[in-house]
Amino acid sequence: MLDLLRLTIADAADLLAQREISAVELTEAYLNRIAVHDARLNSFITVTADHALAQARIADDELARGVRRGPLHGIPVALKDLYDTAGIRTTAGSTFFADRVPDTDARAVTLLYQAGAVLLGKLNMHEWALGVTNINPHYGPSRNPWDTSRITGGSSGGAAAAVAAGLCLGALGSDTGGSIRIPASLCGIVGFKPTFGRVSLQGVVPLSWNLDHAGPMARTVTDAALLLQALAGYDPDDPASVAAPVDDLLADINAGVAGWRIALADDAHFGQADPDVLAAVHRAAAVFEELGARIERVDLGRGQEAAQMNALMTTSDAAAFHRDRLRSHPEKFGADVLARMERGAMFTSTEYILARRFQSEWRRQLERFFEQFDLLLTPTTPITAPVIEGLDSVEAARQLTRCTAPFNLAGLPALSLPCGVSAAGLPIGLQIVAAPWREARALRAGRAFEQATAWHHQTPPGW
C-alpha cells in the first residue's frame, strides 16, 4: 500500500500528474499527521487546514482539465512564519506581531501559489529570526524529532522539524547566519541558502537587510531544487534582488562530479568540531573522491573574523529595524533576543563600516578562491543538536553559526545535507559551498552524494 507520507516531492509530483493520487488525498494525509503528531514537536504556529483543502481542490480540478502548473502542482508545503500571507497571520515568532494579518502575500508565496503548491500552515521559529535554537519564549520551543529533548536549530527550526517528521513535503525558511542550514543539519534534512539576491525577500519580515536569504528545506536535494526553481528570479520590488540569469537546476543534476576540483576546509576555524562531525565530513569527502573528484585540503583563513563580522552586522541591523520597539517595549522581547539586539545597538558606525569593508574583501577572496575550485566542503554545524534544558541561546548562536555565517557574509550559495549520524544517534550535516550564482553546481554535487550514500533515506526513530 502506498504511504503518502513517505513520498518525496518528485515522487508525489509524478503520481499527481498521472492522477494516481489526488491533491486532496495528499493534503488530508498531512493535515491528519499534523493533528496527531505536532503536539510533540511544536513545529507549527498556525495550521491552515481550510485554506489548504480549498487549494488542493482547485489543484485537482485543474489537473482534471489537463492544466498542470509544474512539479509543485498540488504539493503540500509550509512556511516559516515570517513570510507574509494574505489573510493568514504572520507572527515572526514575536508577541508584537501575534495578531498581525497581512493584506498581501510575500513574493515567494505568490510564486509558490502560481506553481500550484498547497499551504499547510506557518511554522515556528526563533523570535524575529534572531537565534539558532528555536527556543521561543512566546510560542514554545520546537523539538527535534530525532530526540525531543533536543533543539531543532534555528531560526527555521519549525520547518526542519516538520520536514524531518513528515508533517509537510517541503518548506521555505530564511537564513541570515545559518538559519536554514543549521536546523537542516541538526534535523537530518536538506537546506539550501542560494546566492544573496537570487530569491525575493519582498514581504519577508527582515532580520538583516544586508544578510537575509530565502530558500528551501526538503527531504532530498532534488526536492530542494524543485522548490528553488519556482522561487528563483529577479524581483524589481526587492531592493536586494539581482537580475542574474537563472539556470535550469534540474537539467544536469544527475551528471555527477567526475573531474571536479573540490576543496575541503581544514583550518583552525572550520576544523574545530566534534570528532564525530569531522569524521563524517572527511568520509563524505572520500565519497566525492570515489566519484571522480579531486579533493584538496585548504586553509581558507579569516573564517573566524567572517563569522564575527556577520554577527556584528546581524545584530546591528536587527537593532535598527526594531529601534522603535526597543525604545517603547523592550520587555516584550525574549531575553536572548533582547540581549543580542542591545549589543547590536552598541556597535559604533566605525565598527559597522569596518565590518562592511571586511565583507567586501571576504567576498572577493572567495570569488577568487572559486576560480580555482568547483566547490568547498565544510561541516554545516560543528556539533550535533544540544539539549533544550538549560541551553544558553546566545552562546549557542556563537557556536552553531561557526561554519555557516561566513557564507552569509559573502552571499554565496550553500547547501546542507545529511552525511552521517553521531554515536548518540543524531544527524550530522555536510555543507557544500559554490561560487556566486552556481546553485546548480552545489545541487549537482549534493545529488551525486545522495546517489552514492543512503543518509537521506534515514528518518528519525519512531517517525
Secondary structure, DSSP 8 states (H G I E B T S, - for coil): ---GGG--HHHHHHHHHTTSS-HHHHHHHHHHHHHHHHHHH--EEEE-HHHHHHHHHHHHHHHHTT----TTTT-EEEEETTB-BTTB---TTSSTTTT---SS--HHHHHHHHTT-EEEEEE--SGGG--SS---TTT----BTTBTTB---SSSHHHHHHHHTTS-SEEEEEESSSTTHHHHHHHT-EEEE--TTSB--TTB--S-TTT-EEEEEESSHHHHHHHHHHHBS--TT-TT--------TTTTTTS--TT-EEEEE-STTTT-S-HHHHHHHHHHHHHHHHTT-EEEEE----HHHHHHHHHHHHHHHHHHHTHHHHHH-GGGS-HHHHHHHHHHHHS-HHHHHHHHHHHHHHHHHHHHHTTT-SEEEEES-SS---BSTT--HHHHHHHHTTTTHHHHHHT--EEEEEEEE-TTS-EEEEEEE-STT-HHHHHHHHHHHHHH--GGG---TT-
